[in-house]
Amino acid sequence: MTAEAPIFVGQVFCFVKLKVILDTGHIFIRSFIFILIVLLNKDVTIYAFGIAQITSACTIIVGNYAFYYFYIPKLLQYRKELKKVDDKYALRERYGQHYENMDDFPFVSIKQMLPGVLPNSNSIFNSDLQTLVLSFAKQGILKQVLTEGEKYVMSVSPVLTFSEQATYDVVNNMGSLAARFIFRPIEDSSYFYFTQTIARDTTLAEQKREMVLEASDVLAYVMKTVTSIGLLAFVFAQSYSGTVLLLYGGADFVEGGLPEQLLRWHSLAIVLLAPNGITEGYMFATNTSKQIDTYNYYMAFFSVTFLLLSYQLTNWFGPVGFILANCCNMSFRISYSVFYINKHFRSVGMVPLRKSLPGPMYLSVLIVCGIVCKISEAYFSEGAILCHLLIGALCTGLSVGTWSFENRELLRTGLARYRTRKQSLTPTETHEN
């Protein structure tokens, strides 16, 4: 919480490299200190975990504040010198590109990021900020229930044995890797793009047509990409869940078939998890405070429904019931987000989600590859795992190649925009001469 202010500023102004460096350092320092202490004394494992967590947290705090401690004075100096010259490229060699187009950066001192009291003439609290903070606080509590609700059900009711709980946690953590390393960065980037492209308190009809059209295309393309990734994971999980778990935990872990069954069903949750993050990201990026309050009531309904479904479906289907309840929960949230997006774009006559479904060629190849991999699993999974993995790699390559061919215009557009952006950051020959 101490570093929340500079972290939020970094996200708003897209200091991506800072986030990557500090997150990487945070994980590395935490792991290194924990391993080092455990190797020196195995009896203090719990203390080692706590020390590693505290040290890595201090790294995040010091790193963020240290960055702005040096960045802000240099930015102020850059602004002063920019007023004396007509060409910003003349300052690039000395300052780099990190200070360009930062006219809206409001801070002039690192002290402004520290906790303080805002002057309010009418009341003790700023009414607008108070409403917004309360809305996000209620939404955060409800989202915590939706995200970790199954663990609360496990804790307060004897629906699963301790062995089944442990197996579920391991498989759930493995299945969540896709969300953490693939979908989460895409969701974060998409959210901040939409916040900077679409205004919250203005209808789309009153905003620039070019910006709205670009946001519509980005939403459709990102949705198509993440949905395609989710379907790819679902198809290959049906044939390779057992192999992956066997390599991860050994024969004793996969004995009985429960871990394999859980991972296969978890891949269905990944298919829903992919579009859920993008659609909710757009909704949160464009919602007003009143709309956020309205959504909180729906979130309360979703939370109660999710907890009830978790309890009942687990009694019927065992650990798989938690995954099914989570799928139902995400289906409710996706439906609400899709309804909001269609309604939001109705005023400008656009339906971006219509272009978000994967193409027929890619879906056909996925079906064929899924059948081939199931046949491979029946013949090779037990005695020749390497052959089974090789067939999976070839089918994955074929699927990715088919998607790239079918969406070649999208790839060309993305590459062209990337090149345009790189050229805009490079001085032209006219400037050099």
PAKE-338437 format. One record per residue (C-alpha): residue number from 0; x, y, z. Coordinates in nm, 2 decimals, always signed. Example, Ala and Ser with C-alpha at 12.3 -4.5 7.8 and 13.67 -1.06 7.14 Angstrom:
REM residues 2
(0, (+1.23, -0.45, +0.78)),
(1, (+1.37, -0.11, +0.71)),
This chain:
REM residues 433
(0, (+0.00, +0.00, +0.00)),
(1, (+0.29, +0.24, +0.07)),
(2, (+0.40, +0.21, -0.30)),
(3, (+0.04, +0.22, -0.44)),
(4, (+0.06, +0.59, -0.54)),
(5, (+0.38, +0.57, -0.75)),
(6, (+0.27, +0.24, -0.90)),
(7, (-0.06, +0.39, -1.01)),
(8, (+0.12, +0.69, -1.16)),
(9, (+0.35, +0.46, -1.35)),
(10, (+0.05, +0.27, -1.49)),
(11, (-0.14, +0.58, -1.59)),
(12, (+0.16, +0.73, -1.78)),
(13, (+0.27, +0.39, -1.92)),
(14, (+0.61, +0.35, -1.76)),
(15, (+0.61, -0.01, -1.88)),
(16, (+0.98, -0.07, -1.85)),
(17, (+0.98, +0.05, -1.49)),
(18, (+0.70, -0.20, -1.40)),
(19, (+0.88, -0.48, -1.58)),
(20, (+1.21, -0.41, -1.41)),
(21, (+1.07, -0.37, -1.06)),
(22, (+0.84, -0.67, -1.09)),
(23, (+1.13, -0.89, -1.21)),
(24, (+1.35, -0.76, -0.94)),
(25, (+1.08, -0.82, -0.68)),
(26, (+1.04, -1.19, -0.78)),
(27, (+1.42, -1.24, -0.81)),
(28, (+1.50, -1.09, -0.47)),
(29, (+1.22, -1.27, -0.29)),
(30, (+1.32, -1.61, -0.44)),
(31, (+1.69, -1.55, -0.39)),
(32, (+1.66, -1.45, -0.02)),
(33, (+1.42, -1.73, +0.06)),
(34, (+1.64, -2.00, -0.10)),
(35, (+1.95, -1.86, +0.06)),
(36, (+1.80, -1.86, +0.41)),
(37, (+1.66, -2.21, +0.37)),
(38, (+1.99, -2.35, +0.25)),
(39, (+2.17, -2.20, +0.55)),
(40, (+1.91, -2.32, +0.80)),
(41, (+1.62, -2.54, +0.71)),
(42, (+1.45, -2.50, +1.05)),
(43, (+1.35, -2.14, +0.98)),
(44, (+1.16, -2.19, +0.66)),
(45, (+0.85, -1.99, +0.78)),
(46, (+1.07, -1.70, +0.90)),
(47, (+1.26, -1.72, +0.57)),
(48, (+0.94, -1.67, +0.38)),
(49, (+0.84, -1.37, +0.59)),
(50, (+1.19, -1.21, +0.56)),
(51, (+1.19, -1.26, +0.18)),
(52, (+0.84, -1.11, +0.14)),
(53, (+0.93, -0.80, +0.35)),
(54, (+1.26, -0.75, +0.17)),
(55, (+1.11, -0.78, -0.18)),
(56, (+0.82, -0.54, -0.08)),
(57, (+1.08, -0.29, +0.03)),
(58, (+1.24, -0.32, -0.31)),
(59, (+0.91, -0.22, -0.48)),
(60, (+0.87, +0.08, -0.24)),
(61, (+1.23, +0.20, -0.27)),
(62, (+1.25, +0.14, -0.65)),
(63, (+0.93, +0.33, -0.73)),
(64, (+1.00, +0.63, -0.51)),
(65, (+1.37, +0.64, -0.62)),
(66, (+1.26, +0.65, -0.99)),
(67, (+1.04, +0.95, -0.94)),
(68, (+1.30, +1.12, -0.71)),
(69, (+1.54, +1.14, -1.01)),
(70, (+1.28, +1.16, -1.28)),
(71, (+1.07, +1.46, -1.17)),
(72, (+1.36, +1.71, -1.13)),
(73, (+1.50, +1.61, -1.47)),
(74, (+1.15, +1.64, -1.63)),
(75, (+1.12, +1.99, -1.49)),
(76, (+1.46, +2.08, -1.63)),
(77, (+1.36, +1.93, -1.97)),
(78, (+1.05, +2.15, -1.98)),
(79, (+1.25, +2.46, -1.91)),
(80, (+1.50, +2.39, -2.19)),
(81, (+1.23, +2.29, -2.43)),
(82, (+1.09, +2.64, -2.41)),
(83, (+1.42, +2.78, -2.53)),
(84, (+1.44, +2.55, -2.84)),
(85, (+1.20, +2.49, -3.13)),
(86, (+1.30, +2.13, -3.20)),
(87, (+1.24, +1.87, -2.93)),
(88, (+1.48, +1.63, -3.12)),
(89, (+1.77, +1.86, -3.02)),
(90, (+1.71, +1.75, -2.65)),
(91, (+1.67, +1.38, -2.72)),
(92, (+2.04, +1.30, -2.73)),
(93, (+2.08, +1.45, -2.38)),
(94, (+1.75, +1.34, -2.21)),
(95, (+1.63, +1.05, -2.42)),
(96, (+1.27, +0.98, -2.51)),
(97, (+1.12, +0.94, -2.16)),
(98, (+1.05, +1.31, -2.12)),
(99, (+0.87, +1.38, -2.44)),
(100, (+0.49, +1.43, -2.46)),
(101, (+0.47, +1.45, -2.08)),
(102, (+0.29, +1.79, -2.06)),
(103, (+0.01, +1.64, -1.86)),
(104, (+0.24, +1.49, -1.59)),
(105, (+0.11, +1.69, -1.28)),
(106, (+0.38, +1.63, -1.02)),
(107, (+0.66, +1.87, -0.94)),
(108, (+0.78, +1.70, -0.63)),
(109, (+0.79, +1.34, -0.49)),
(110, (+0.62, +1.48, -0.17)),
(111, (+0.29, +1.51, -0.37)),
(112, (+0.28, +1.13, -0.39)),
(113, (+0.29, +1.09, -0.01)),
(114, (-0.03, +1.07, +0.19)),
(115, (-0.19, +1.40, +0.26)),
(116, (-0.51, +1.61, +0.29)),
(117, (-0.67, +1.77, +0.00)),
(118, (-0.82, +2.12, +0.06)),
(119, (-1.20, +2.10, +0.05)),
(120, (-1.40, +2.42, +0.10)),
(121, (-1.75, +2.27, +0.12)),
(122, (-1.70, +1.96, +0.33)),
(123, (-1.45, +1.74, +0.52)),
(124, (-1.43, +1.49, +0.23)),
(125, (-1.42, +1.55, -0.14)),
(126, (-1.77, +1.43, -0.25)),
(127, (-1.67, +1.31, -0.59)),
(128, (-1.36, +1.13, -0.47)),
(129, (-1.56, +0.98, -0.18)),
(130, (-1.82, +0.84, -0.41)),
(131, (-1.56, +0.69, -0.65)),
(132, (-1.35, +0.54, -0.37)),
(133, (-1.66, +0.38, -0.20)),
(134, (-1.77, +0.24, -0.54)),
(135, (-1.43, +0.08, -0.60)),
(136, (-1.40, -0.04, -0.25)),
(137, (-1.74, -0.23, -0.27)),
(138, (-1.64, -0.36, -0.61)),
(139, (-1.30, -0.48, -0.47)),
(140, (-1.47, -0.67, -0.19)),
(141, (-1.72, -0.84, -0.42)),
(142, (-1.45, -0.92, -0.68)),
(143, (-1.25, -1.08, -0.40)),
(144, (-1.54, -1.31, -0.33)),
(145, (-1.57, -1.39, -0.70)),
(146, (-1.20, -1.46, -0.73)),
(147, (-1.13, -1.65, -0.41)),
(148, (-1.48, -1.76, -0.32)),
(149, (-1.41, -2.13, -0.36)),
(150, (-1.14, -2.12, -0.10)),
(151, (-1.39, -1.97, +0.15)),
(152, (-1.63, -2.25, +0.07)),
(153, (-1.35, -2.51, +0.12)),
(154, (-1.26, -2.36, +0.46)),
(155, (-1.61, -2.33, +0.61)),
(156, (-1.77, -2.65, +0.48)),
(157, (-1.65, -3.01, +0.46)),
(158, (-1.72, -3.05, +0.09)),
(159, (-1.37, -3.18, +0.00)),
(160, (-1.11, -3.39, +0.18)),
(161, (-0.77, -3.23, +0.26)),
(162, (-0.62, -3.44, -0.02)),
(163, (-0.87, -3.32, -0.27)),
(164, (-0.82, -2.96, -0.16)),
(165, (-0.44, -2.99, -0.20)),
(166, (-0.49, -3.15, -0.55)),
(167, (-0.73, -2.87, -0.65)),
(168, (-0.49, -2.60, -0.53)),
(169, (-0.20, -2.74, -0.73)),
(170, (-0.40, -2.79, -1.05)),
(171, (-0.56, -2.45, -1.01)),
(172, (-0.23, -2.28, -0.97)),
(173, (-0.10, -2.46, -1.28)),
(174, (-0.40, -2.36, -1.48)),
(175, (-0.37, -2.00, -1.37)),
(176, (-0.03, -1.96, -1.53)),
(177, (-0.19, -1.87, -1.86)),
(178, (-0.39, -1.59, -1.68)),
(179, (-0.09, -1.46, -1.50)),
(180, (+0.17, -1.46, -1.78)),
(181, (-0.04, -1.42, -2.10)),
(182, (-0.38, -1.27, -2.03)),
(183, (-0.29, -1.04, -1.74)),
(184, (-0.04, -0.82, -1.94)),
(185, (-0.28, -0.80, -2.23)),
(186, (-0.57, -0.70, -2.00)),
(187, (-0.36, -0.43, -1.83)),
(188, (-0.24, -0.28, -2.15)),
(189, (-0.59, -0.29, -2.30)),
(190, (-0.74, -0.12, -1.99)),
(191, (-0.49, +0.17, -2.00)),
(192, (-0.53, +0.21, -2.37)),
(193, (-0.91, +0.24, -2.34)),
(194, (-0.88, +0.48, -2.05)),
(195, (-0.67, +0.71, -2.26)),
(196, (-0.88, +0.67, -2.58)),
(197, (-1.24, +0.68, -2.46)),
(198, (-1.37, +0.95, -2.22)),
(199, (-1.59, +0.83, -1.93)),
(200, (-1.85, +1.10, -1.90)),
(201, (-1.91, +1.16, -2.27)),
(202, (-2.11, +0.95, -2.51)),
(203, (-1.93, +0.80, -2.80)),
(204, (-2.13, +1.01, -3.05)),
(205, (-1.98, +1.32, -2.90)),
(206, (-1.62, +1.20, -2.92)),
(207, (-1.38, +1.19, -3.21)),
(208, (-1.50, +0.94, -3.47)),
(209, (-1.14, +0.83, -3.55)),
(210, (-1.06, +0.75, -3.19)),
(211, (-1.39, +0.56, -3.14)),
(212, (-1.33, +0.36, -3.45)),
(213, (-0.97, +0.28, -3.35)),
(214, (-1.09, +0.17, -3.00)),
(215, (-1.36, -0.05, -3.16)),
(216, (-1.10, -0.22, -3.38)),
(217, (-0.86, -0.27, -3.10)),
(218, (-1.13, -0.42, -2.88)),
(219, (-1.23, -0.66, -3.16)),
(220, (-0.88, -0.76, -3.24)),
(221, (-0.77, -0.81, -2.88)),
(222, (-1.08, -1.02, -2.81)),
(223, (-1.02, -1.23, -3.12)),
(224, (-0.66, -1.29, -3.01)),
(225, (-0.73, -1.39, -2.65)),
(226, (-1.02, -1.60, -2.75)),
(227, (-0.81, -1.79, -3.00)),
(228, (-0.54, -1.85, -2.73)),
(229, (-0.81, -1.98, -2.49)),
(230, (-0.95, -2.22, -2.75)),
(231, (-0.59, -2.34, -2.83)),
(232, (-0.53, -2.41, -2.46)),
(233, (-0.87, -2.59, -2.43)),
(234, (-0.81, -2.82, -2.73)),
(235, (-0.46, -2.93, -2.64)),
(236, (-0.54, -2.96, -2.27)),
(237, (-0.78, -3.25, -2.35)),
(238, (-0.48, -3.46, -2.48)),
(239, (-0.19, -3.32, -2.28)),
(240, (-0.31, -3.26, -1.93)),
(241, (-0.21, -3.61, -1.81)),
(242, (+0.13, -3.57, -1.97)),
(243, (+0.21, -3.23, -1.83)),
(244, (+0.10, -3.34, -1.48)),
(245, (+0.30, -3.66, -1.51)),
(246, (+0.62, -3.46, -1.59)),
(247, (+0.54, -3.21, -1.31)),
(248, (+0.44, -3.44, -1.02)),
(249, (+0.53, -3.79, -1.12)),
(250, (+0.32, -4.11, -1.14)),
(251, (+0.20, -4.09, -0.78)),
(252, (+0.05, -3.75, -0.83)),
(253, (-0.16, -3.84, -1.13)),
(254, (-0.27, -4.17, -0.99)),
(255, (-0.65, -4.19, -0.97)),
(256, (-0.70, -3.95, -1.26)),
(257, (-0.84, -3.66, -1.05)),
(258, (-0.56, -3.41, -1.13)),
(259, (-0.59, -3.48, -1.50)),
(260, (-0.97, -3.44, -1.49)),
(261, (-0.94, -3.11, -1.30)),
(262, (-0.69, -2.96, -1.55)),
(263, (-0.90, -3.06, -1.84)),
(264, (-1.20, -2.89, -1.69)),
(265, (-0.99, -2.59, -1.59)),
(266, (-0.90, -2.54, -1.96)),
(267, (-1.27, -2.46, -2.01)),
(268, (-1.24, -2.19, -1.75)),
(269, (-0.94, -2.05, -1.95)),
(270, (-1.16, -2.01, -2.26)),
(271, (-1.40, -1.80, -2.06)),
(272, (-1.13, -1.62, -1.86)),
(273, (-0.98, -1.48, -2.18)),
(274, (-1.27, -1.27, -2.30)),
(275, (-1.39, -1.19, -1.95)),
(276, (-1.08, -0.99, -1.87)),
(277, (-1.09, -0.78, -2.19)),
(278, (-1.46, -0.71, -2.18)),
(279, (-1.46, -0.61, -1.81)),
(280, (-1.14, -0.40, -1.88)),
(281, (-1.32, -0.20, -2.14)),
(282, (-1.63, -0.16, -1.92)),
(283, (-1.43, -0.04, -1.62)),
(284, (-1.22, +0.19, -1.83)),
(285, (-1.54, +0.37, -1.97)),
(286, (-1.78, +0.34, -1.67)),
(287, (-1.89, +0.65, -1.48)),
(288, (-1.93, +0.64, -1.10)),
(289, (-2.30, +0.58, -1.13)),
(290, (-2.25, +0.29, -1.37)),
(291, (-1.99, +0.14, -1.13)),
(292, (-2.24, +0.16, -0.85)),
(293, (-2.50, -0.01, -1.06)),
(294, (-2.26, -0.29, -1.15)),
(295, (-2.18, -0.34, -0.78)),
(296, (-2.54, -0.46, -0.73)),
(297, (-2.49, -0.71, -1.01)),
(298, (-2.16, -0.81, -0.86)),
(299, (-2.34, -0.88, -0.53)),
(300, (-2.58, -1.11, -0.71)),
(301, (-2.30, -1.28, -0.89)),
(302, (-2.11, -1.33, -0.56)),
(303, (-2.40, -1.49, -0.38)),
(304, (-2.49, -1.71, -0.68)),
(305, (-2.12, -1.82, -0.72)),
(306, (-2.10, -1.92, -0.35)),
(307, (-2.42, -2.12, -0.37)),
(308, (-2.32, -2.29, -0.70)),
(309, (-1.98, -2.37, -0.55)),
(310, (-2.13, -2.55, -0.26)),
(311, (-2.40, -2.73, -0.45)),
(312, (-2.20, -2.83, -0.76)),
(313, (-1.92, -2.96, -0.54)),
(314, (-2.16, -3.18, -0.35)),
(315, (-2.27, -3.32, -0.69)),
(316, (-1.94, -3.34, -0.89)),
(317, (-1.66, -3.31, -0.63)),
(318, (-1.37, -3.07, -0.70)),
(319, (-1.48, -3.03, -1.05)),
(320, (-1.79, -2.84, -0.91)),
(321, (-1.57, -2.55, -0.82)),
(322, (-1.45, -2.51, -1.17)),
(323, (-1.80, -2.54, -1.31)),
(324, (-1.92, -2.27, -1.06)),
(325, (-1.64, -2.05, -1.17)),
(326, (-1.74, -2.10, -1.54)),
(327, (-2.09, -2.00, -1.46)),
(328, (-1.97, -1.70, -1.27)),
(329, (-1.75, -1.58, -1.56)),
(330, (-2.04, -1.65, -1.81)),
(331, (-2.26, -1.41, -1.60)),
(332, (-1.99, -1.14, -1.60)),
(333, (-1.92, -1.18, -1.97)),
(334, (-2.29, -1.15, -2.06)),
(335, (-2.32, -0.83, -1.86)),
(336, (-2.00, -0.68, -2.01)),
(337, (-2.11, -0.78, -2.37)),
(338, (-2.45, -0.62, -2.31)),
(339, (-2.28, -0.30, -2.19)),
(340, (-2.04, -0.29, -2.48)),
(341, (-2.31, -0.33, -2.74)),
(342, (-2.52, -0.07, -2.58)),
(343, (-2.22, +0.17, -2.55)),
(344, (-2.14, +0.14, -2.92)),
(345, (-2.50, +0.15, -3.04)),
(346, (-2.50, +0.53, -3.06)),
(347, (-2.23, +0.53, -3.32)),
(348, (-2.37, +0.23, -3.51)),
(349, (-2.07, -0.01, -3.44)),
(350, (-2.07, -0.37, -3.32)),
(351, (-1.71, -0.44, -3.24)),
(352, (-1.77, -0.78, -3.08)),
(353, (-1.91, -0.91, -3.41)),
(354, (-1.55, -0.92, -3.54)),
(355, (-1.41, -1.08, -3.23)),
(356, (-1.48, -1.45, -3.31)),
(357, (-1.20, -1.67, -3.45)),
(358, (-1.23, -1.75, -3.82)),
(359, (-1.36, -2.08, -3.96)),
(360, (-1.03, -2.20, -4.09)),
(361, (-0.86, -2.17, -3.75)),
(362, (-1.15, -2.35, -3.58)),
(363, (-1.14, -2.63, -3.84)),
(364, (-0.77, -2.68, -3.79)),
(365, (-0.81, -2.68, -3.41)),
(366, (-1.07, -2.96, -3.44)),
(367, (-0.85, -3.17, -3.66)),
(368, (-0.55, -3.11, -3.44)),
(369, (-0.75, -3.20, -3.13)),
(370, (-0.86, -3.53, -3.29)),
(371, (-0.50, -3.61, -3.40)),
(372, (-0.37, -3.54, -3.05)),
(373, (-0.63, -3.76, -2.89)),
(374, (-0.53, -4.05, -3.12)),
(375, (-0.16, -3.97, -3.03)),
(376, (-0.25, -3.98, -2.66)),
(377, (-0.41, -4.33, -2.70)),
(378, (-0.11, -4.47, -2.88)),
(379, (+0.20, -4.29, -2.74)),
(380, (+0.12, -4.12, -2.40)),
(381, (+0.23, -4.41, -2.19)),
(382, (+0.52, -4.56, -2.37)),
(383, (+0.65, -4.28, -2.59)),
(384, (+0.59, -3.95, -2.43)),
(385, (+0.85, -3.78, -2.65)),
(386, (+0.66, -3.88, -2.97)),
(387, (+0.33, -3.75, -2.81)),
(388, (+0.49, -3.42, -2.73)),
(389, (+0.64, -3.39, -3.08)),
(390, (+0.30, -3.44, -3.24)),
(391, (+0.16, -3.18, -3.00)),
(392, (+0.43, -2.93, -3.10)),
(393, (+0.37, -2.99, -3.47)),
(394, (-0.01, -2.94, -3.42)),
(395, (+0.04, -2.63, -3.22)),
(396, (+0.27, -2.49, -3.49)),
(397, (+0.01, -2.57, -3.75)),
(398, (-0.27, -2.40, -3.55)),
(399, (-0.06, -2.09, -3.49)),
(400, (+0.04, -2.08, -3.85)),
(401, (-0.32, -2.11, -3.96)),
(402, (-0.43, -1.83, -3.73)),
(403, (-0.15, -1.61, -3.86)),
(404, (-0.25, -1.67, -4.22)),
(405, (-0.61, -1.61, -4.16)),
(406, (-0.54, -1.29, -3.97)),
(407, (-0.25, -1.17, -4.19)),
(408, (-0.42, -0.83, -4.24)),
(409, (-0.44, -0.78, -3.86)),
(410, (-0.07, -0.87, -3.83)),
(411, (+0.03, -0.64, -4.11)),
(412, (-0.17, -0.35, -3.96)),
(413, (-0.01, -0.41, -3.62)),
(414, (+0.34, -0.43, -3.77)),
(415, (+0.27, -0.11, -3.98)),
(416, (+0.16, +0.08, -3.67)),
(417, (+0.47, -0.04, -3.48)),
(418, (+0.70, +0.08, -3.75)),
(419, (+0.51, +0.41, -3.77)),
(420, (+0.56, +0.46, -3.40)),
(421, (+0.93, +0.37, -3.42)),
(422, (+0.97, +0.62, -3.70)),
(423, (+0.79, +0.89, -3.50)),
(424, (+1.04, +0.85, -3.23)),
(425, (+1.34, +0.87, -3.47)),
(426, (+1.45, +1.21, -3.60)),
(427, (+1.41, +1.25, -3.98)),
(428, (+1.70, +1.33, -4.21)),
(429, (+1.57, +1.68, -4.22)),
(430, (+1.62, +1.73, -3.85)),
(431, (+1.96, +1.57, -3.87)),
(432, (+2.07, +1.80, -4.15)),
